Amino acid sequence: MFYQILLQIFQKLNNERTVSAAYHILRGKRSGQTIQDVGLFQLHNYFGLLPKLPRATFDEAVSTFLQYSWLNMQESGHYSMKKLGLQRAEQTATYLFDGWHYRGNEHIFFARLSLIVQSLSYQKEGIRSFSPINKDVQVQSWVRTFLQEQQYQTGQLQQQLFDECLRALTAIPIADANKQLFLYRLSGHSLPGWTWQQLSGERKEMVLDSQLAFIELLHTLLNEVYATEDYPLLSKIAAELRVKALLTDSAQQTAYLYEQGYSVEQIVQIRRLKQSTIEDHLVELAMNEPNFSIGPFVSYEEAEKVWQASKQYQTKKLKALHDVVNELSYFQLRLVLAKGEV
């Protein structure tokens, strides 16, 4: 699964970026370049899937791809996909990740839920003291408040939560074998959850593949919970975990000033940042805010020229496009590409 995801990312970035761009996307790097790559190449679903991915694991996969003759590598780190690699990428499954909107917060959701399940299991057995499966103080505090608000001592919460989990798991389009990951990771009285090593051994796959299948399951489950009002308890457990502010903090500050009518030059002075940094923020705005107009910076006719050149030469590389549409600055080109074709 990890290889298939990497192939899909490499296919979209083919001939345009270095292999490191794929690594930064999987890690969820919050740099202007990575954020722009996500929008430009439509890689939102893979953003931040593996924030702790070791570079050695990534490099090992790249080496394997080279051995399989899936990639051609240059000394600069740029690459191109060989015919075998492209064929393999097109044969890979379609995944239901939503990294852009969760960015690791899916693990907070499961940490809350698993501690709630463990607490209810011990409460049912009449045992008040146990070693919590999650040691995070914030998670423990959140769960304690949740249980008190739901009056867990009446004994009704167990059945309500069970019903919601069952309905949500039944509703999502995920293979049953992957839904079982959700159950095997839960712990209760006299029933410890399985480790990733145990699960990957049972499933005969890499630990990383089991973890990715679990992340896909959680993303899909959370999207199901957010899409309807049918899961009041799960909605509370998932509260405020879906990312709404898609801009970086610094870009939000620039966006506020721009919306107040300040020019780029004025914002540079106010924020005491380089003009290139402010331009990065505006490109980020163009990518994420549907109502943001690039009209003040580039005309419709100029934007059309960029898209025609992009199609004709099959590239989104700025230098190649600038050679064709040289009357536009690199900033204007980036704005057009970030906004997308209208």
N, C-alpha and C positions, 0 to 999 in steps of 0.2 A: 504493500500500500504506500509506503514511504517513497519507493522508487517510482511508482505510478504518478504520485503527486508531483515529484520533482520533474518528471518527464513533461507533465502538462505545463508546469511553470516555464521550463526551458523552451518548450514549443512556442509559447506566447512571446517570450523574450528573444527568440531566435534571431541571431545576427545583429541585435540591437544593444545588448548589454553584456557585461561580464558575468561569469557564473556567480560572483559574490552578490549580485543584485537579487538572485533567487534566495540566497542565504538570509539577506537582510529582510526580505519579505516574510519568510517563515518565522523569523525571530521577532517580527513586528517593530523594526527600527523606526523611530519617530523622526527621521530626517526628512527634509523637504524632497530630496531626490527619491527616496523609497516611497513616500506618500504619493508622489507624482507618478511613479512607475505603476503603483497599484491601480490608479485611475486610468492611466494611458493604455495599459495592457489588460484591463479588466481582470485583476487578480484579487479582488476584494475578499473572496471566500477563503483564500489561503493566508491572508495577512495575520501575523501573530499566532499562528497555530502552535508553534513550538518555540516559545520565548527562551527556553533553556537549551536549545539544540546545540550540542558541542560542535565546534568547527571541524573537529577531527571526524565526526560521524558524517558530516556533510561532504567533506573532502574524500572520504572513503567511498561514498556513493558516486561521486564524480569520477573517481578512478575506475570504478566498476563499469560505468557508462563508456569510458574510453576503451576499456578492454573488450566490451561487447560491440565496439564500433558504432556506438549510438551518437557520439559527439566528435567534433574536431576542435582542438584547443589551440589558441595562439599564446605566445609568451605574455601578452598583455592581459590575459585572463578572459578576453573575448572568445566566443565560441560560435560554432554553427552546427546544426544538427544534421547528421548523415541520414540517408534514406531509411536505413533500418530503425534509427531513433524516431524519425517522424512516423513511420508505420506503427511502431510500438506505442507511441504517444496517442495515436488515433484509436488504438485498440483498448485504451484504458477506460475504466468505468467513469461514470459521472458521479461526483461526490456532492454531498449536501452540507458542506462546511459553511459557516458564516463567521469567519474570523474577524471580519471588519467590524461587526457589531458586538462581539463578545470579548475578544482580545485576552483570553485567559480567565475571564470572569465566570465561565461555565464551571470552573473548578470550585469557586466560592459557592455556587448553587449546590453542587453535589456535597460539599463539605457541610453545609447547613443541613441538607436533607438527610445525609447519612448519620449525623449526630442526633437529629430528631428521631429517626428510626431506632437508633440504638437506645436512646433515652426511653422511648415508649415501650420497647421490648423489655427493658429492665423494670419499668414501672408496672408492666403487666404481671411480672413475676414477683412483685412486691419488694424489689430490691432498690434501695434509695442511693446506695453508694457503689460506683463502678469507675473504672478507668476509661475516660472518654477517648474515642477513636481519633478525635481531632484535638490537637494540643493548642491550636490558635486561640488566644484569649478573646479576640474580637468575635470569632465564630461562636465560641462558647457563650459569650454574653448575649449575642444575637439570638441564639437558640433558647437560652433561658427565658428571655423576654417573650419570644414567640410562644413557648409552651404555656407560660402563665397567662398570656392574652387569650389563648385558645382553650383555657380551662382543661388542660390535659388530664387532670385527676378524675374527671367524670368517666373516662374510659371510652368516650365516643370519637375522639380524635383519630385513634388507630384505624378504625373502619373507614372514616371519611378520607384519610390520606391514602389508604390502600386503594379505595375506589378510584380516586383521582389518578393515581399512578398507573393503575391498570388501564383506565380509559385513555390516558395520554399515550402510553406505550403501544396500545392497540391501534391508535389513530395514525401514528407516524410511519412513513414508508421506509422502514429500516429492516434489514434481515433479522429474523428471530435469533440467529446465532449472536448477532451484535447486541440485541436487546438484552440477552442474558448477561452481558457484561455488567449492565446496570445492577442486576440482582446479585451477582457474585461479588461485587465490590461492597455491598452492604454488610453491616455487622449487627449482631444482636446477642441476646443472652445465650451463652453456650454455642454460638454460631459465628465464628470470626469470618470476616471477609477474606477473599482470596487475594494473594499478592499478585503483582504483575508478572512475576516469574512463573507462578503457578498457572495463571491464565494463559500466558503465551505458550507454555509447555503443553497445556491441554489443547490449545488451538493450533499448535505446531506452526508458530510464526514468530517473528522478531517481537521483542517487548515493545519497541517503538510502533509497530503495526497495530498491536492490541490497544495501545494508548491512543493512536489516531482514530481507530474505530470507535473508541469510547468518546472521544471529543466530538466526532461527527454525530453520534447518538445524542449527546448533550445539546449540541447546537440545534438539532432538529426538534428535540423535545422542548427546548426553551422557545423556539419559534412557534411551536404548537400552543404552548401556554400563553404566549403574548398575543396570539392571533384571536383568541376567543375569551369570553368571560366564564367558561365552563369549569375552570379550575381555580376556585377561590384560594385554596390553601397553597397550591403550587405557585400561584401568582404572587402570594405574599413572600414565599421563599425565594422567588426570582426577582423580587422588587429591586429596582435601580441597578440591575446588573447589565442591561443592554445599553451600549454606549450610544448616547444621543448627541453629544458634542463631538462631531467627527473631526473638527479642526484641532491642531495643536494649540496649546495655551497661548503661545506667542502670536500665532496667526489670528486667534480670536481677538486679541488686543488690537492688531492692525485692522481687522475687519470692522471693529467698533468705530475706530477713527475714520476709516474710509466711508462708512455709512453716515458719519456726521458731516461729510462733505470736504474733508481734508484731502489735498492732493498727495501724490506719492512723495514729492519733495518735502512737503510739510510734515508728513508722517515720519520721514527719515530724520528730520530735525527733532521732532517731539520725542521719538523713541530712541534717538541716538544709536541707530543701527545703520548698517550699510544699505545702500539702495538695492543691492542684489538680494539681501535678506527680505526686504519689504516686497520685492517682486516675487520671491518664493512664496510669500504668504498670499499674494493675490492669485497666483497660479493654484494654490491650495483651495482658495475660495472658489475659483472657476470650476474646479473639479467636484467640490462637495455641495455647493449652494446652487440649486436649480434657478433661483431668481437673480443670481449675479450675472450682470451683462458685461461682456467684453467689448461692447460697442465704443466706449470712450477711448479704447486703446487700439482697436483694429476694426476696419470696416468689414461688412459682410462680403464684399467683393474680394478683399484681401484674404479673408478666411477661406473662401472658396478656392482661391489659387493654391493655398497651402494643402487643402484636402485633395485637390486634383493631382498635385505633385506627389503627395503621400501615396495615392493609389497608383499613379503611373510608375513610380520607382520602387513601390512596395517597401516603404521604409517610414519610420518615425524618428530617425536619427536627425538631430537638429542641424548638424553640419551639412548633411546631404540636402536637407530641405532649404537651408540658407543659400546653398550654391545655386538653387533653382529660383527661389523667391528672395533674392538678395536685398530687396528694398525694405524688408521687414527685419526687425531686430530679433535676437534670440528670445528675448522676453515675449515679444508678440507671438512668435512661433509657439512657444510653450503655452501661452494663453489659449491659442486656437486648439492645440492638441488636448489640453486639459479640459476645455469646455466640451469637446466632442463635436462630431459633425451634426449639423442641424438639417 
